[in-house]
Amino acid sequence: MRQIPDVEPHEAIPDLLHRLRNPLVALKSGVTLVMHVAQPTGEALELLNAMLGEVARIERTANDTQRFFRLVAGHPESVNVAEAARRACALRQAEATEAGVELALEGDDGERVRIHRDHLEFALSELLCNAIRVSSRGGRVRVAWRRHGNGLLAVDVEDSGEGVPSSYAAQVGRPFFSTFPERTGLGLASVSRICRLADGHLSWSNRPRGGARFSLALPVG
């Protein structure tokens, strides 16, 4: 007889999420077809649009959850921080412009950290997204980096919002916690995991003059 291997619950999650996609696609296609054929109006149209919105929300949650559980260290390399920061800012520039928020970079162009290149750009892009959303129009989001000591370099993303309320402090970075209804709450959790995979860490604090600072501490590379 062959023994059935023990499977950790988290190992089954990616497969579960994959299996969810087929019925979601069918549901989305069905609702879209009904809207096209029946041309509904009034409450019926509102209900169908709400259904499409919920399908999209579930799809985002499934995609973000799958990405979170598939994060591995990969092949760390020496990555130029300034170049990664510029690419991340370019990805979020349209959002910043629409929100009326300035993006600023500050740090030595020669500094490097050891991490998977895509991971660093993703982490900075996620932090920039959050910082832009909480900053007021006319505000400024700054990405700055400096030697942190103990072989680490700190990459800070600072916003010009109101800071993190004390009532939320214990929840920051926990999976599925978000103050934005359209977000899944896995962004910061993924960024924190990326830092740990690179033998670093993610921390945050409210700034004395307002706003919050999220800091990636990564091995100098």
N, C-alpha and C positions, 0 to 999 in steps of 0.2 A: 504493500500500500504506500502511496505517496502522501507525505504530509503537506497540508495546505499552508503556505507561508503566511506569516502574520503581516498585515499591511497597516502602516500608520495612517490615521485618518487624513492627514494633510497630503499624503501621496495620492489619494483618490480624488482630490479636489480638481486638478486640471482636467481629468477625464470627465468628471461631472459637468464642468463648465462647457466642455466641448459638446457633450450630449444635450445641453440646454439650447445650443445655437440652432439646431434644426427646427425644433418647434417654434422658436422665436422668429426665424425666417418665414416659416409657414404662416404664422399669425400676422406678421407684418404684411406679407403678400396678400393675404385674405382681406385684411382691412383696407388696403390700398385698392384692391379690385372692387370691393363693395362701394367705396367712395367714387371710383371712376364710373361704374355702371349705374348705380342708383342715384348719383348726384344729390346726396342728402342735404338738408338745410336745418337750421334751428338747432334744437337739442340733440338730434341725431348726429349732426355734423360735429357738434362740440364733443359728444361722447366718443366718436371715432377718432377725432384728433387727440383726445386725452389718452385713448388706447395706444395710439402711435407714440405718444410721448412717454408712456410707461414702458413700452417695448424698448425704446431707445435708451431709457434709464437702466433697464435690466442688462441690455447689451453693453453699456459702458461699465457697469459693475462687473460683469463677467470678464470683459477684456482686462480691466485693471486688476482684478483678483488673479487671473491667470498669469499676468505679467509679474505680479508680486511673488507668487509661489515659484515662478521659473527663474527668478533672479539668482544667479550664481556668480562667483568671482570672475569666471572667464579667464582671460589672459591679460593681467595687469601690464601696463606699459607706462613709460615716462610721458606725461601729457603736459603740454604748455597751458598753464592756467588762463593766461590772457586770451589765447586763441579760443579755448573752450568757452570762456565767458562771452567773447564777442559773438560766437556762433549762437549761443543760447539767447543773447539779447536780440540777435537778428530774427530768431524764431518768434519772439514775443513783441517785436517792435510794432506790428500792426495793432495789437491789443493795447499797448502803451499809448500809441498815438490816439486811438479812439477814446481812451480814458483820460487823455490830457495829462499823462504822467511822463516825466523825463527819466530816461535810463542813463546811468552814469557808471563808468568803470574807473577803478583806482587800484594800482598795484604795479609791481615790478614786472615788466614784460618777459623777463627771463626766468621767472619762478616756474617750477615744475612739480607735479605730484605723481605718485605711482598709483594708477587706478585704471580700470577699463575705460577707454576713451568715451564710448557711447554712454556709459554710466554717469560720468561727470557732466556731460552735456544735458542728459535727461534730468539729473538732480538740479542743476542750475535753472533749467527751463521750468521745472515744477515750482521751485521757490520763487522765481520771477513771476510766474502766473499768479501765485497767491499774493505776492507783494503788490502787484499792479491792482488787483481786485480790491484790496483794502485801503489803498492810497487815495487821497482826495484829489480831485481835478486840480492841476497846477502843482501837484506834489512831485516828489523825486524818489526813485528807487535806485539804490547804490549797490553795486557789487564791488567789494574790496577784498584784497588778500594780503596776508602778512605772515611772517614766520611766527609760529606759535610756541616754539620750544619743544624739547623732547622729540626732535625729529619730525614734528608735525607742522603743517602749514594751514592756517585758518582762512577759509573763503566765506566771507560774510555777505548776506543779502539783507539789506535794510530797507524798510518801507517807511512811508510818511503817513501811516494811518493812526489809529487811536490806541494801538497796542492790544495785547491779548487780555481780555477781561479775566479777572481772578477766578470767576466761576467756571471758566473753560480750561484753566491752567493744567489741571490733572488729566484732561482729555486730549491735549495736543499730541498729535502723532499716533494716536491709537487707531487701528484699522476701523474704517467705516464711520469715523467721527468727522463731520464737516459742518461748517456754518453756512455753506453754500448748497442749496437744494439740488443743483444740477451736478455737483461733484460727488465722487464716491467715497472720499475720505481715505483713499489709499495712497495719495500722492506723498504726503510726509512720511507715511509708514514705509513706502518704497525707498525714499531718499535715505531714511535712517538705516534701512537694511543695506543699501548700497555702501554707505559709510562703514558699516561693520564688516562687510565683505572685503573692504580695502584696508582693514585694520585701523579704522578711524572711528569717528562718532559724530553725531548731529546734536547740537544743543540750541537753545533759544533763550532770549531774554527780552524784556521790554526796555526800550531806551529811555533815559531820564527826560529827554526833551520830546518824547512822543514817538509812537511807532514801535515796531518790533525788529529784532535782529535774529536771523537764523544763521547758524555758523556750522560749516562743514570743516571738521578737523581731519586732515588727510596726510598720509606719510609723504614727506618730501621725496621727490623722485628725480 
